[in-house]
Amino acid sequence: MTEKCDTCIVGAGISGLNALFVASRYLSRDQRVILIDRRSRAGGMWVDTYDYVRLHQPHPFFTAGNIEWTLDKEREYLANREEVLDHLRHCLEEIKQRVRVTELFGCEFENAEEIGEKVQITCRSGDGRTVEIEADRLIKAYGQRVDTNAPLNLSSAHARSVSPHFFDVRESEMQNSDAPVWIVGGGKTGIDTAHALINEQPGREVNLIAGPGTLFMSRDRLFPSGVRRWYKGEPLSSVFREMAHRFDGTNETDVMDWFRNNHGISLTPETGNFLGAILSESEKETIATGLNEVVMDYLTDVVDSDGGAEVVLRSGDTLPFELGSWVINCTGYIGRSEHPYEPYVSANGRVLSIQNRSVPIPFPLGGGSAYYLSHLLFLGKLAQVPLYAMDTEEMRRKAPQYVIVAVMSSLHFYNLSLIAEALPGKRFTKMISQYGLDFNRWYPLPRRLRASAGFMLNHKRDRKHYKRALDTVAERFGVRCGPVVNAGY
Ligand SMILES: Cc1cc2nc3c(=O)[nH]c(=O)nc-3n(C[C@H](O)[C@H](O)[C@H](O)COP(=O)(O)OP(=O)(O)OC[C@H]3O[C@@H](n4cnc5c(N)ncnc54)[C@H](O)[C@@H]3O)c2cc1C
């Protein structure tokens, strides 16, 4: 039997839930959405990420549409995993007040084909049955396709190799041991792990192998607290707009230097990585004081030698390794695996696909594209507006990290400008007002209005500059970064 619905959404993470929120604003109460996810509940990667993860932005800015949190905490509170999952479940329940949602959890999307006015979708349920669905539209909100990480495979039997996904550093096995700890990876997971360990066991020997070092966004500057919201800090959109303004397609080093000096924060002297994570001065201080050693290199292996063991680094250097020490795999998740190319929009505009091979709205990861593009889908404009899309998987392979950040700023504002032009003013304003992922909402209204006015007044003029930067990058690195609609990509 074929299930019928108005819209089918694959993925119940923050991207899928934002798409569902938008769907609920266009569909009526008796229309039906089928929500599919291979995981057992709503929440996406938060369902099975490590236990001590915390949201890195203040919790109100992680939501579907403008659905408010019910958590009784101050605005700056960084929610933990269970709280995030509870909120995402709450979002789903709220949305279900406005539209009929059938949840198919534990169900794998397999393929879809557009036939006439419909999309024919094939899925496999948890018990192996084939489920056929016929929908008017399909939104594939795969997002980042973040998966769990296994422990690192190390040669020495004297290393206790673990992964945050399967081992909580706050629990008794770690607490009852006083062997040194090596955290491998200096990104968000590495920082969360160091922070958790140093808080739980002050004085424990904790070492960090930080690779090229990671640049974080300064929480104190993005989210100044109390009355300082009126005169300190800078709304994130103004920061990224300034980056887009400065970037000409070739000068990413200067652009990132500007960012680092004005809005960045890091634990390490050098920073070759940037993934948009946020860190505060006080977290940095706690971690920097608690760490025994920070190694600016990559771990290759831990090997036995002369009755002992040593850490082998990519540079060829070695470091002494106390037998029985812990090695925690915090090497990251995003952009690790390769996927076949797929444009964000199908030829007839009925299928929207949110994934890393064709990204029009890069901030924040996944959720931004899901929100804005779902609006275009329901307005019948998805296949008309010639948004540029970047193949971020290809870009990561071919270009240095910092180019990606600089080019994402140009891409973001270029496409927002096209969307602003394609929608009637009132519709655009309403869309922006219900966009809960917008960090600008941290600031009082006058400062937010100034940031929006800066964009609205200048975007058509600035767009030419953004386009030149995007075209330059596409040519320089030989990557897909251009219009998808009617472009044959
Ligand atoms: C460790 C870590 C910490 C992070 N912390 C933050 C943070 O603090 N703040 C922040 O804003 N971002 C954070 N991020 C980024 C994070 O990835 C996004 O915030 C967001 O949760 C991603 O949501 P998503 O919906 O795009 O993707 P996901 O959460 O990955 O959801 C996609 C869903 O699609 C489902 N799916 C995919 N393919 C199929 C298929 N074929 N069939 C059925 N289902 C399918 C998956 O099961 C999954 O549930 C973090 C990322 C990581 C890795």
The ligand as an SDF file (V2000), in Angstrom:
LIG
                    3D

 53 58  0  0  0  0  0  0  0  0999 V2000
   29.8680   17.0190   18.4830 C   0  0  0  0  0  0  0  0  0  0  0  0
   29.0670   18.0850   17.8190 C   0  0  0  0  0  0  0  0  0  0  0  0
   28.5850   19.1580   18.5540 C   0  0  0  0  0  0  0  0  0  0  0  0
   27.8330   20.1520   17.9310 C   0  0  0  0  0  0  0  0  0  0  0  0
   27.3910   21.1800   18.6870 N   0  0  0  0  0  0  0  0  0  0  0  0
   26.6430   22.1470   18.1090 C   0  0  0  0  0  0  0  0  0  0  0  0
   26.1510   23.2280   18.8810 C   0  0  0  0  0  0  0  0  0  0  0  0
   26.4210   23.3450   20.0630 O   0  0  0  0  0  0  0  0  0  0  0  0
   25.3860   24.1510   18.2610 N   0  0  0  0  0  0  0  0  0  0  0  0
   25.0830   24.0670   16.9190 C   0  0  0  0  0  0  0  0  0  0  0  0
   24.3700   24.9280   16.4150 O   0  0  0  0  0  0  0  0  0  0  0  0
   25.5710   23.0670   16.1670 N   0  0  0  0  0  0  0  0  0  0  0  0
   26.3280   22.1120   16.7190 C   0  0  0  0  0  0  0  0  0  0  0  0
   26.8170   21.0850   15.9520 N   0  0  0  0  0  0  0  0  0  0  0  0
   26.5340   21.0460   14.5180 C   0  0  0  0  0  0  0  0  0  0  0  0
   25.3360   20.0830   14.3330 C   0  0  0  0  0  0  0  0  0  0  0  0
   25.7280   19.1540   13.4210 O   0  0  0  0  0  0  0  0  0  0  0  0
   24.0910   20.8540   14.0380 C   0  0  0  0  0  0  0  0  0  0  0  0
   23.8020   21.7460   15.0400 O   0  0  0  0  0  0  0  0  0  0  0  0
   22.8200   20.0630   13.9110 C   0  0  0  0  0  0  0  0  0  0  0  0
   22.4120   19.4250   15.0870 O   0  0  0  0  0  0  0  0  0  0  0  0
   22.8420   19.2170   12.7250 C   0  0  0  0  0  0  0  0  0  0  0  0
   21.4910   18.9960   12.4640 O   0  0  0  0  0  0  0  0  0  0  0  0
   21.0050   18.4380   11.0910 P   0  0  0  0  0  0  0  0  0  0  0  0
   19.5390   18.2700   11.2020 O   0  0  0  0  0  0  0  0  0  0  0  0
   21.5120   19.2830    9.9950 O   0  0  0  0  0  0  0  0  0  0  0  0
   21.7170   17.0130   10.9460 O   0  0  0  0  0  0  0  0  0  0  0  0
   21.5440   15.7470   11.8890 P   0  0  0  0  0  0  0  0  0  0  0  0
   21.4020   16.1320   13.3000 O   0  0  0  0  0  0  0  0  0  0  0  0
   22.6490   14.8230   11.5120 O   0  0  0  0  0  0  0  0  0  0  0  0
   20.1410   15.1370   11.4260 O   0  0  0  0  0  0  0  0  0  0  0  0
   19.9550   14.5040   10.1930 C   0  0  0  0  0  0  0  0  0  0  0  0
   19.0220   13.3260   10.4040 C   0  0  0  0  0  0  0  0  0  0  0  0
   18.7570   12.7200    9.1390 O   0  0  0  0  0  0  0  0  0  0  0  0
   18.6630   11.3300    9.3130 C   0  0  0  0  0  0  0  0  0  0  0  0
   18.9470   10.6670    8.0480 N   0  0  0  0  0  0  0  0  0  0  0  0
   19.9800   10.9070    7.2070 C   0  0  0  0  0  0  0  0  0  0  0  0
   19.9120   10.0920    6.1400 N   0  0  0  0  0  0  0  0  0  0  0  0
   18.7980    9.3330    6.3140 C   0  0  0  0  0  0  0  0  0  0  0  0
   18.1820    8.2930    5.5380 C   0  0  0  0  0  0  0  0  0  0  0  0
   18.6840    7.8760    4.3660 N   0  0  0  0  0  0  0  0  0  0  0  0
   17.0540    7.7220    6.0230 N   0  0  0  0  0  0  0  0  0  0  0  0
   16.5190    8.1160    7.2070 C   0  0  0  0  0  0  0  0  0  0  0  0
   17.0680    9.1090    7.9720 N   0  0  0  0  0  0  0  0  0  0  0  0
   18.1890    9.6980    7.5280 C   0  0  0  0  0  0  0  0  0  0  0  0
   19.7120   11.0300   10.3680 C   0  0  0  0  0  0  0  0  0  0  0  0
   19.4080    9.8270   11.0570 O   0  0  0  0  0  0  0  0  0  0  0  0
   19.6270   12.2550   11.2780 C   0  0  0  0  0  0  0  0  0  0  0  0
   18.8140   12.0130   12.4070 O   0  0  0  0  0  0  0  0  0  0  0  0
   27.5670   20.0810   16.5500 C   0  0  0  0  0  0  0  0  0  0  0  0
   28.0680   19.0080   15.8020 C   0  0  0  0  0  0  0  0  0  0  0  0
   28.7980   18.0280   16.4250 C   0  0  0  0  0  0  0  0  0  0  0  0
   29.3270   16.8970   15.6140 C   0  0  0  0  0  0  0  0  0  0  0  0
  1  2  1  0
  2  3  1  0
  2 52  2  0
  3  4  2  0
  4  5  1  0
  4 50  1  0
  5  6  2  0
  6  7  1  0
  6 13  1  0
  7  8  2  0
  7  9  1  0
  9 10  1  0
 10 11  2  0
 10 12  1  0
 12 13  2  0
 13 14  1  0
 14 15  1  0
 14 50  1  0
 15 16  1  0
 16 17  1  0
 16 18  1  0
 18 19  1  0
 18 20  1  0
 20 21  1  0
 20 22  1  0
 22 23  1  0
 23 24  1  0
 24 25  2  0
 24 26  1  0
 24 27  1  0
 27 28  1  0
 28 29  2  0
 28 30  1  0
 28 31  1  0
 31 32  1  0
 32 33  1  0
 33 34  1  0
 33 48  1  0
 34 35  1  0
 35 36  1  0
 35 46  1  0
 36 37  1  0
 36 45  1  0
 37 38  2  0
 38 39  1  0
 39 40  1  0
 39 45  2  0
 40 41  1  0
 40 42  2  0
 42 43  1  0
 43 44  2  0
 44 45  1  0
 46 47  1  0
 46 48  1  0
 48 49  1  0
 50 51  2  0
 51 52  1  0
 52 53  1  0
M  END
$$$$
